[in-house]
Amino acid sequence: MASPNGRATCWVGQSLGSNSQPRERGRRSVKGRVLIIDDEPEIRRNLTIGLTQEGYTVVACPDGISAIHELNKASDKGVGYHYLVTDIFMPDIDGLKILKVIKRQFPELPVLVITGFGDDRLKFTALAEQNTGYLDKPFEIPELVEALEKLAPGTTTLKPVGVDAADEGMRESASAYLTVTITDPAKSMDLFSELSHMDGIESCQAVRGDVDIILLAQADTAEGIQEVFDRVKSLEGLEVASMSPVERPKLDRDVNDFVDIYSQAVKQSSQETAKKQPGTASYIIVDVDKDAIQQIFTTVFFIDEVVFCDVIDDGTKLVGMITGQGAVGRTPRIIEKISEIEGVLRVREAKVIKMLDD
Protein backbone atom coordinates (compact mmCIF):
# COMPACT_ATOMS: atom_id res chain seq x y z
CA MET A 1 0.00 0.00 0.00
CA ALA A 2 1.34 3.44 -0.91
CA SER A 3 0.38 6.93 0.14
CA PRO A 4 -0.45 9.64 -2.43
CA ASN A 5 3.18 10.83 -2.38
CA GLY A 6 4.42 7.35 -3.29
CA ARG A 7 5.84 6.44 0.12
CA ALA A 8 4.95 3.01 1.45
CA THR A 9 2.48 3.15 4.30
CA CYS A 10 1.92 0.90 7.30
CA TRP A 11 -1.22 -1.03 8.17
CA VAL A 12 -2.86 -0.24 11.49
CA GLY A 13 -4.53 -3.14 13.28
CA GLN A 14 -7.94 -2.13 14.62
CA SER A 15 -8.59 -2.36 18.33
CA LEU A 16 -10.76 -5.23 19.52
CA GLY A 17 -14.45 -4.75 18.74
CA SER A 18 -17.63 -6.77 18.91
CA ASN A 19 -16.71 -8.77 15.80
CA SER A 20 -13.12 -9.47 16.86
CA GLN A 21 -12.82 -11.61 19.96
CA PRO A 22 -9.60 -12.92 21.53
CA ARG A 23 -8.96 -16.63 21.60
CA GLU A 24 -9.41 -17.14 25.35
CA ARG A 25 -11.55 -15.86 28.21
CA GLY A 26 -13.45 -13.24 26.19
CA ARG A 27 -12.13 -9.67 25.96
CA ARG A 28 -8.70 -8.98 27.48
CA SER A 29 -6.77 -5.78 28.06
CA VAL A 30 -4.32 -4.58 25.42
CA LYS A 31 -0.96 -6.26 26.02
CA GLY A 32 1.11 -3.64 24.24
CA ARG A 33 1.86 -2.01 20.91
CA VAL A 34 3.67 -4.11 18.29
CA LEU A 35 5.36 -2.83 15.13
CA ILE A 36 5.74 -5.47 12.41
CA ILE A 37 8.08 -5.17 9.41
CA ASP A 38 7.55 -7.68 6.60
CA ASP A 39 7.42 -7.19 2.84
CA GLU A 40 4.83 -9.94 2.23
CA PRO A 41 1.26 -8.54 2.40
CA GLU A 42 -0.28 -11.86 3.40
CA ILE A 43 2.09 -12.25 6.35
CA ARG A 44 1.47 -8.66 7.48
CA ARG A 45 -2.26 -9.27 7.32
CA ASN A 46 -2.14 -12.57 9.21
CA LEU A 47 0.16 -11.27 11.93
CA THR A 48 -1.88 -8.09 12.34
CA ILE A 49 -5.16 -9.96 12.70
CA GLY A 50 -3.66 -12.70 14.89
CA LEU A 51 -1.93 -10.39 17.35
CA THR A 52 -4.91 -8.03 17.47
CA GLN A 53 -7.10 -10.96 18.47
CA GLU A 54 -4.56 -11.80 21.17
CA GLY A 55 -4.91 -8.37 22.74
CA TYR A 56 -2.10 -6.38 21.09
CA THR A 57 -2.32 -3.11 19.18
CA VAL A 58 -0.52 -3.69 15.88
CA VAL A 59 0.96 -1.59 13.06
CA ALA A 60 2.53 -3.44 10.11
CA CYS A 61 5.00 -1.84 7.67
CA PRO A 62 6.14 -3.23 4.29
CA ASP A 63 9.76 -2.09 4.42
CA GLY A 64 12.48 -0.62 6.58
CA ILE A 65 12.07 3.02 5.55
CA SER A 66 8.36 3.15 6.40
CA ALA A 67 9.09 1.43 9.74
CA ILE A 68 11.77 3.99 10.59
CA HIS A 69 9.26 6.78 9.96
CA GLU A 70 6.62 5.02 12.04
CA LEU A 71 8.94 4.45 15.01
CA ASN A 72 10.05 8.07 15.10
CA LYS A 73 6.54 9.45 14.52
CA ALA A 74 5.20 7.40 17.42
CA SER A 75 8.12 8.44 19.62
CA ASP A 76 7.52 12.12 18.83
CA LYS A 77 3.89 11.71 19.86
CA GLY A 78 4.89 10.02 23.10
CA VAL A 79 3.06 6.82 22.13
CA GLY A 80 5.86 4.44 21.28
CA TYR A 81 5.99 0.68 20.81
CA HIS A 82 6.53 -2.15 23.25
CA TYR A 83 7.74 -4.75 20.70
CA LEU A 84 9.25 -4.88 17.21
CA VAL A 85 8.77 -7.94 14.99
CA THR A 86 10.93 -7.83 11.85
CA ASP A 87 11.67 -10.11 8.93
CA ILE A 88 15.30 -10.35 7.81
CA PHE A 89 15.08 -10.22 4.02
CA MET A 90 13.36 -7.10 2.66
CA PRO A 91 13.72 -5.00 -0.49
CA ASP A 92 15.38 -1.94 1.04
CA ILE A 93 17.06 -2.66 4.40
CA ASP A 94 17.39 -6.15 5.81
CA GLY A 95 16.17 -6.84 9.31
CA LEU A 96 19.62 -7.37 10.83
CA LYS A 97 20.65 -3.85 9.81
CA ILE A 98 17.40 -2.44 11.18
CA LEU A 99 18.02 -4.41 14.37
CA LYS A 100 21.52 -3.00 14.80
CA VAL A 101 20.45 0.63 14.43
CA ILE A 102 17.20 0.41 16.37
CA LYS A 103 19.06 -1.20 19.27
CA ARG A 104 21.22 1.92 19.36
CA GLN A 105 18.29 4.33 18.97
CA PHE A 106 15.88 2.48 21.26
CA PRO A 107 17.99 0.18 23.46
CA GLU A 108 15.01 -0.77 25.66
CA LEU A 109 12.86 -2.03 22.77
CA PRO A 110 12.53 -5.84 22.60
CA VAL A 111 12.88 -7.20 19.06
CA LEU A 112 11.75 -10.52 17.62
CA VAL A 113 13.46 -11.51 14.35
CA ILE A 114 11.41 -13.77 12.07
CA THR A 115 12.55 -15.46 8.85
CA GLY A 116 11.79 -18.31 6.51
CA PHE A 117 15.38 -18.54 5.28
CA GLY A 118 17.36 -18.56 8.49
CA ASP A 119 20.45 -20.48 9.47
CA ASP A 120 22.66 -20.76 12.53
CA ARG A 121 24.76 -17.76 11.51
CA LEU A 122 21.75 -15.47 11.17
CA LYS A 123 20.28 -16.75 14.41
CA PHE A 124 23.56 -16.19 16.26
CA THR A 125 23.90 -12.66 14.83
CA ALA A 126 20.36 -11.73 15.83
CA LEU A 127 20.53 -13.19 19.32
CA ALA A 128 23.84 -11.40 19.97
CA GLU A 129 21.79 -8.23 20.43
CA GLN A 130 20.36 -7.67 23.90
CA ASN A 131 16.68 -8.54 24.52
CA THR A 132 16.21 -10.07 21.07
CA GLY A 133 14.36 -13.23 20.07
CA TYR A 134 14.37 -15.39 16.95
CA LEU A 135 11.57 -17.38 15.31
CA ASP A 136 11.64 -19.46 12.14
CA LYS A 137 8.74 -19.27 9.68
CA PRO A 138 6.22 -20.78 9.40
CA PHE A 139 4.79 -20.43 12.89
CA GLU A 140 1.39 -20.15 14.56
CA ILE A 141 0.19 -17.04 16.38
CA PRO A 142 0.44 -18.72 19.83
CA GLU A 143 4.13 -19.43 19.09
CA LEU A 144 4.62 -15.78 18.18
CA VAL A 145 2.91 -14.63 21.36
CA GLU A 146 5.02 -17.03 23.43
CA ALA A 147 8.22 -15.70 21.81
CA LEU A 148 7.19 -12.09 22.52
CA GLU A 149 6.33 -12.86 26.14
CA LYS A 150 9.81 -14.31 26.68
CA LEU A 151 11.33 -10.88 25.95
CA ALA A 152 11.77 -8.28 28.68
CA PRO A 153 9.17 -5.47 28.36
CA GLY A 154 10.44 -2.24 26.81
CA THR A 155 9.26 0.86 25.04
CA THR A 156 10.23 3.52 22.49
CA THR A 157 8.63 6.37 24.39
CA LEU A 158 12.04 7.61 25.53
CA LYS A 159 13.73 10.11 23.24
CA PRO A 160 15.63 8.13 20.58
CA VAL A 161 19.39 8.21 20.65
CA GLY A 162 20.74 10.01 17.58
CA VAL A 163 24.26 10.37 16.27
CA ASP A 164 27.00 10.66 18.86
CA ALA A 165 26.76 13.87 20.84
CA ALA A 166 30.37 14.65 19.99
CA ASP A 167 29.39 14.83 16.33
CA GLU A 168 26.48 17.22 16.85
CA GLY A 169 27.20 20.78 15.92
CA MET A 170 30.42 19.89 14.16
CA ARG A 171 30.87 21.73 10.93
CA GLU A 172 31.10 19.30 8.02
CA SER A 173 34.20 19.55 5.88
CA ALA A 174 33.93 19.97 2.13
CA SER A 175 34.86 17.10 -0.16
CA ALA A 176 34.86 16.39 -3.86
CA TYR A 177 35.73 13.66 -6.33
CA LEU A 178 38.29 14.45 -9.01
CA THR A 179 38.76 12.15 -11.97
CA VAL A 180 42.10 12.25 -13.76
CA THR A 181 43.37 11.01 -17.11
CA ILE A 182 47.11 10.39 -17.55
CA THR A 183 48.36 12.02 -20.75
CA ASP A 184 52.02 10.98 -20.32
CA PRO A 185 52.14 7.24 -19.47
CA ALA A 186 55.88 7.47 -18.69
CA LYS A 187 55.01 9.61 -15.65
CA SER A 188 52.19 7.40 -14.37
CA MET A 189 53.93 6.06 -11.26
CA ASP A 190 55.49 9.40 -10.33
CA LEU A 191 52.18 11.21 -10.75
CA PHE A 192 50.30 8.60 -8.77
CA SER A 193 52.81 8.81 -5.93
CA GLU A 194 52.70 12.61 -5.88
CA LEU A 195 48.91 12.67 -5.86
CA SER A 196 48.77 10.05 -3.09
CA HIS A 197 50.88 12.23 -0.80
CA MET A 198 49.41 15.61 -1.76
CA ASP A 199 47.86 17.65 1.06
CA GLY A 200 44.09 17.60 0.82
CA ILE A 201 43.90 14.26 -0.97
CA GLU A 202 42.06 11.81 1.25
CA SER A 203 42.07 8.93 -1.22
CA CYS A 204 43.90 8.21 -4.47
CA GLN A 205 42.97 5.14 -6.51
CA ALA A 206 44.17 4.02 -9.92
CA VAL A 207 41.31 2.45 -11.86
CA ARG A 208 40.48 0.69 -15.10
CA GLY A 209 37.68 2.57 -16.81
CA ASP A 210 36.92 5.83 -18.57
CA VAL A 211 39.55 7.60 -16.41
CA ASP A 212 42.87 6.54 -14.89
CA ILE A 213 42.70 7.90 -11.32
CA ILE A 214 39.87 8.79 -8.95
CA LEU A 215 40.74 11.21 -6.14
CA LEU A 216 38.76 12.18 -3.07
CA ALA A 217 39.74 15.66 -1.92
CA GLN A 218 38.84 17.10 1.48
CA ALA A 219 39.19 20.57 2.95
CA ASP A 220 37.58 22.84 5.51
CA THR A 221 35.85 24.92 2.84
CA ALA A 222 34.82 24.85 -0.80
CA GLU A 223 37.65 27.31 -1.46
CA GLY A 224 40.07 24.78 0.00
CA ILE A 225 38.75 22.15 -2.39
CA GLN A 226 39.32 24.55 -5.28
CA GLU A 227 42.93 24.99 -4.15
CA VAL A 228 43.44 21.21 -4.19
CA PHE A 229 41.85 21.07 -7.64
CA ASP A 230 44.20 23.79 -8.90
CA ARG A 231 47.27 21.96 -7.53
CA VAL A 232 46.24 18.74 -9.23
CA LYS A 233 45.44 20.52 -12.48
CA SER A 234 48.87 22.19 -12.52
CA LEU A 235 50.74 18.87 -12.68
CA GLU A 236 52.23 18.03 -16.07
CA GLY A 237 51.31 14.71 -17.64
CA LEU A 238 47.65 14.59 -16.61
CA GLU A 239 44.30 16.16 -17.26
CA VAL A 240 41.51 16.60 -14.74
CA ALA A 241 38.40 15.15 -16.38
CA SER A 242 35.91 16.28 -13.74
CA MET A 243 35.44 17.70 -10.25
CA SER A 244 32.20 16.84 -8.45
CA PRO A 245 31.56 18.17 -4.92
CA VAL A 246 30.01 15.66 -2.54
CA GLU A 247 26.48 16.66 -1.50
CA ARG A 248 24.48 15.76 1.56
CA PRO A 249 21.78 13.36 0.30
CA LYS A 250 18.29 14.81 0.50
CA LEU A 251 16.81 12.40 3.01
CA ASP A 252 13.97 12.68 5.47
CA ARG A 253 15.21 13.50 8.98
CA ASP A 254 14.43 10.05 10.38
CA VAL A 255 16.18 8.27 7.50
CA ASN A 256 19.15 10.63 7.71
CA ASP A 257 19.60 9.84 11.41
CA PHE A 258 19.29 6.13 10.68
CA VAL A 259 21.98 6.34 7.95
CA ASP A 260 24.31 8.32 10.24
CA ILE A 261 23.99 5.79 13.06
CA TYR A 262 24.53 2.85 10.72
CA SER A 263 27.57 4.59 9.26
CA GLN A 264 29.10 4.82 12.72
CA ALA A 265 28.11 1.30 13.76
CA VAL A 266 29.01 -0.64 10.61
CA LYS A 267 30.18 1.23 7.53
CA GLN A 268 33.29 2.84 9.05
CA SER A 269 34.82 -0.55 9.83
CA SER A 270 33.96 -1.73 6.31
CA GLN A 271 35.74 1.28 4.85
CA GLU A 272 38.87 0.55 6.88
CA THR A 273 38.84 -3.07 5.73
CA ALA A 274 38.48 -2.03 2.09
CA LYS A 275 41.45 0.35 2.38
CA LYS A 276 43.61 -2.57 3.53
CA GLN A 277 42.54 -4.73 0.59
CA PRO A 278 43.31 -2.75 -2.59
CA GLY A 279 42.62 -4.63 -5.79
CA THR A 280 39.47 -6.29 -4.47
CA ALA A 281 37.28 -3.24 -5.00
CA SER A 282 35.68 -1.17 -7.73
CA TYR A 283 34.27 2.30 -7.97
CA ILE A 284 30.75 2.63 -9.31
CA ILE A 285 29.18 5.69 -10.87
CA VAL A 286 25.38 5.44 -10.85
CA ASP A 287 23.19 7.77 -12.91
CA VAL A 288 19.82 8.15 -11.17
CA ASP A 289 16.45 9.85 -11.36
CA LYS A 290 16.95 12.62 -8.80
CA ASP A 291 13.27 12.51 -7.84
CA ALA A 292 13.86 9.01 -6.44
CA ILE A 293 17.16 9.82 -4.70
CA GLN A 294 16.08 8.80 -1.18
CA GLN A 295 14.89 5.33 -2.17
CA ILE A 296 17.88 4.75 -4.48
CA PHE A 297 20.49 6.07 -2.04
CA THR A 298 19.22 4.07 0.92
CA THR A 299 18.87 0.88 -1.11
CA VAL A 300 22.42 1.16 -2.50
CA PHE A 301 23.88 2.32 0.83
CA PHE A 302 22.56 -0.72 2.69
CA ILE A 303 23.87 -3.31 0.22
CA ASP A 304 26.49 -5.27 2.15
CA GLU A 305 29.13 -5.06 -0.58
CA VAL A 306 28.83 -1.26 -0.88
CA VAL A 307 31.64 0.20 1.23
CA PHE A 308 30.51 3.81 0.87
CA CYS A 309 28.09 5.83 -1.24
CA ASP A 310 28.12 9.58 -1.98
CA VAL A 311 25.79 11.90 -3.88
CA ILE A 312 27.16 14.25 -6.55
CA ASP A 313 26.00 16.39 -9.48
CA ASP A 314 22.87 17.86 -7.88
CA GLY A 315 21.51 14.46 -6.89
CA THR A 316 21.75 12.94 -10.37
CA LYS A 317 24.68 10.59 -9.62
CA LEU A 318 25.99 8.35 -6.90
CA VAL A 319 29.66 7.51 -6.48
CA GLY A 320 30.53 4.52 -4.37
CA MET A 321 32.95 1.69 -3.80
CA ILE A 322 31.96 -1.94 -3.91
CA THR A 323 34.00 -4.92 -2.81
CA GLY A 324 33.78 -8.39 -4.28
CA GLN A 325 35.49 -9.89 -1.23
CA GLY A 326 37.51 -12.11 -3.54
CA ALA A 327 34.50 -14.05 -4.90
CA VAL A 328 34.77 -14.82 -8.62
CA GLY A 329 31.93 -13.19 -10.53
CA ARG A 330 30.61 -11.44 -7.42
CA THR A 331 31.06 -7.85 -8.59
CA PRO A 332 28.95 -8.18 -11.78
CA ARG A 333 26.05 -9.52 -9.68
CA ILE A 334 26.26 -6.49 -7.38
CA ILE A 335 26.16 -4.16 -10.37
CA GLU A 336 23.22 -6.07 -11.80
CA LYS A 337 21.41 -5.73 -8.47
CA ILE A 338 21.99 -1.98 -8.42
CA SER A 339 20.90 -1.66 -12.07
CA GLU A 340 17.55 -3.24 -11.21
CA ILE A 341 16.67 -0.61 -8.58
CA GLU A 342 13.78 1.54 -9.76
CA GLY A 343 15.07 4.97 -10.78
CA VAL A 344 18.62 3.82 -11.61
CA LEU A 345 19.43 4.85 -15.19
CA ARG A 346 22.98 3.52 -15.68
CA VAL A 347 25.78 1.91 -13.67
CA ARG A 348 29.43 2.19 -14.67
CA GLU A 349 32.29 0.34 -13.01
CA ALA A 350 35.97 1.30 -12.61
CA LYS A 351 38.07 -1.48 -11.09
CA VAL A 352 40.69 -0.38 -8.57
CA ILE A 353 44.30 -1.23 -9.45
CA LYS A 354 46.97 -1.67 -6.76
CA MET A 355 49.82 0.69 -7.64
CA LEU A 356 51.89 1.05 -4.47
CA ASP A 357 52.84 -1.47 -1.82
CA ASP A 358 51.50 -0.78 1.68
FENLIN-V925637 format. One record per residue. RES is the residue in three letters. PHI is phi in whole degrees, 0 to 359 (999 if undefined). OMEGA is omega as a letter, one per 40 degrees, with the letter a starting at -180 (* if undefined). Layout:
((RES;PHI;OMEGA) (RES;PHI;OMEGA))
This chain:
((MET;999;a) (ALA;234;i) (SER;279;a) (PRO;304;a) (ASN;274;i) (GLY;93;a) (ARG;281;i) (ALA;298;a) (THR;245;a) (CYS;257;i) (TRP;276;i) (VAL;252;i) (GLY;287;a) (GLN;288;i) (SER;293;a) (LEU;298;i) (GLY;232;a) (SER;295;a) (ASN;262;a) (SER;226;a) (GLN;255;i) (PRO;292;a) (ARG;286;a) (GLU;227;i) (ARG;57;i) (GLY;66;a) (ARG;289;i) (ARG;234;a) (SER;289;i) (VAL;296;a) (LYS;277;a) (GLY;154;i) (ARG;263;a) (VAL;240;i) (LEU;256;i) (ILE;250;i) (ILE;237;i) (ASP;202;a) (ASP;276;a) (GLU;265;a) (PRO;303;a) (GLU;295;i) (ILE;292;i) (ARG;301;a) (ARG;296;a) (ASN;296;a) (LEU;291;i) (THR;297;a) (ILE;296;a) (GLY;298;a) (LEU;289;i) (THR;298;i) (GLN;294;i) (GLU;271;i) (GLY;103;i) (TYR;260;i) (THR;265;a) (VAL;233;i) (VAL;234;a) (ALA;239;a) (CYS;247;a) (PRO;274;a) (ASP;201;a) (GLY;293;a) (ILE;297;a) (SER;295;i) (ALA;292;i) (ILE;300;i) (HIS;299;a) (GLU;295;i) (LEU;299;a) (ASN;287;i) (LYS;297;i) (ALA;295;i) (SER;297;i) (ASP;297;a) (LYS;277;a) (GLY;76;a) (VAL;268;i) (GLY;74;i) (TYR;235;i) (HIS;259;i) (TYR;213;i) (LEU;237;i) (VAL;244;a) (THR;227;i) (ASP;287;i) (ILE;269;a) (PHE;263;a) (MET;222;a) (PRO;290;a) (ASP;250;a) (ILE;227;a) (ASP;287;a) (GLY;299;i) (LEU;292;i) (LYS;290;i) (ILE;301;i) (LEU;302;a) (LYS;298;a) (VAL;284;a) (ILE;296;i) (LYS;293;i) (ARG;275;i) (GLN;284;a) (PHE;232;a) (PRO;298;a) (GLU;274;a) (LEU;283;i) (PRO;286;a) (VAL;233;i) (LEU;246;i) (VAL;269;i) (ILE;238;i) (THR;198;i) (GLY;259;a) (PHE;228;a) (GLY;278;i) (ASP;211;a) (ASP;298;a) (ARG;295;i) (LEU;296;i) (LYS;297;i) (PHE;297;a) (THR;297;a) (ALA;294;a) (LEU;288;i) (ALA;292;i) (GLU;280;a) (GLN;297;i) (ASN;55;a) (THR;232;i) (GLY;245;a) (TYR;216;a) (LEU;217;i) (ASP;278;i) (LYS;279;e) (PRO;280;i) (PHE;213;i) (GLU;265;a) (ILE;304;i) (PRO;302;i) (GLU;292;i) (LEU;295;i) (VAL;298;i) (GLU;299;i) (ALA;294;i) (LEU;294;a) (GLU;290;i) (LYS;282;a) (LEU;275;i) (ALA;290;a) (PRO;302;i) (GLY;205;a) (THR;203;i) (THR;251;a) (THR;287;i) (LEU;290;i) (LYS;301;a) (PRO;296;i) (VAL;281;i) (GLY;263;i) (VAL;292;a) (ASP;306;a) (ALA;302;a) (ALA;296;a) (ASP;273;a) (GLU;289;i) (GLY;83;i) (MET;286;i) (ARG;283;a) (GLU;288;i) (SER;282;i) (ALA;272;i) (SER;213;a) (ALA;202;i) (TYR;264;i) (LEU;243;i) (THR;253;a) (VAL;232;i) (THR;248;i) (ILE;278;i) (THR;263;i) (ASP;236;a) (PRO;306;a) (ALA;296;a) (LYS;260;a) (SER;306;a) (MET;293;i) (ASP;296;i) (LEU;294;a) (PHE;298;i) (SER;295;a) (GLU;295;i) (LEU;295;a) (SER;298;a) (HIS;256;a) (MET;287;i) (ASP;301;i) (GLY;94;i) (ILE;264;a) (GLU;280;a) (SER;213;i) (CYS;224;a) (GLN;229;i) (ALA;280;a) (VAL;222;i) (ARG;259;a) (GLY;172;a) (ASP;289;i) (VAL;234;a) (ASP;258;a) (ILE;219;i) (ILE;243;a) (LEU;248;i) (LEU;246;a) (ALA;259;i) (GLN;225;i) (ALA;203;a) (ASP;287;a) (THR;221;i) (ALA;296;i) (GLU;296;i) (GLY;296;i) (ILE;296;i) (GLN;297;i) (GLU;296;i) (VAL;298;i) (PHE;304;a) (ASP;295;i) (ARG;294;i) (VAL;295;a) (LYS;296;a) (SER;283;a) (LEU;289;i) (GLU;277;i) (GLY;101;i) (LEU;213;i) (GLU;231;i) (VAL;276;a) (ALA;281;a) (SER;198;i) (MET;227;a) (SER;232;i) (PRO;300;i) (VAL;281;a) (GLU;247;i) (ARG;290;a) (PRO;299;a) (LYS;278;a) (LEU;244;i) (ASP;300;a) (ARG;304;a) (ASP;297;a) (VAL;292;i) (ASN;299;i) (ASP;297;i) (PHE;299;i) (VAL;298;a) (ASP;298;a) (ILE;294;i) (TYR;295;i) (SER;300;i) (GLN;292;a) (ALA;282;a) (VAL;230;a) (LYS;295;a) (GLN;299;i) (SER;293;i) (SER;295;i) (GLN;295;i) (GLU;296;i) (THR;296;a) (ALA;296;i) (LYS;296;a) (LYS;274;a) (GLN;233;i) (PRO;298;a) (GLY;95;i) (THR;257;a) (ALA;235;i) (SER;220;i) (TYR;276;i) (ILE;235;i) (ILE;241;a) (VAL;245;i) (ASP;279;a) (VAL;227;i) (ASP;281;a) (LYS;297;i) (ASP;289;a) (ALA;248;a) (ILE;298;a) (GLN;296;a) (GLN;295;a) (ILE;292;a) (PHE;300;a) (THR;294;i) (THR;295;i) (VAL;292;a) (PHE;303;a) (PHE;269;i) (ILE;289;a) (ASP;305;a) (GLU;281;i) (VAL;275;a) (VAL;284;i) (PHE;208;a) (CYS;209;a) (ASP;236;i) (VAL;258;i) (ILE;222;i) (ASP;54;i) (ASP;57;i) (GLY;77;a) (THR;262;a) (LYS;218;i) (LEU;245;i) (VAL;241;a) (GLY;210;i) (MET;239;i) (ILE;242;i) (THR;238;i) (GLY;271;i) (GLN;53;i) (GLY;82;a) (ALA;280;a) (VAL;295;i) (GLY;78;a) (ARG;290;a) (THR;301;i) (PRO;303;a) (ARG;291;i) (ILE;295;i) (ILE;296;i) (GLU;298;i) (LYS;298;i) (ILE;294;a) (SER;298;a) (GLU;276;i) (ILE;290;a) (GLU;298;a) (GLY;101;i) (VAL;279;a) (LEU;264;a) (ARG;200;i) (VAL;234;i) (ARG;245;a) (GLU;241;i) (ALA;228;a) (LYS;289;i) (VAL;282;i) (ILE;249;i) (LYS;281;a) (MET;254;a) (LEU;239;i) (ASP;289;i) (ASP;294;*))
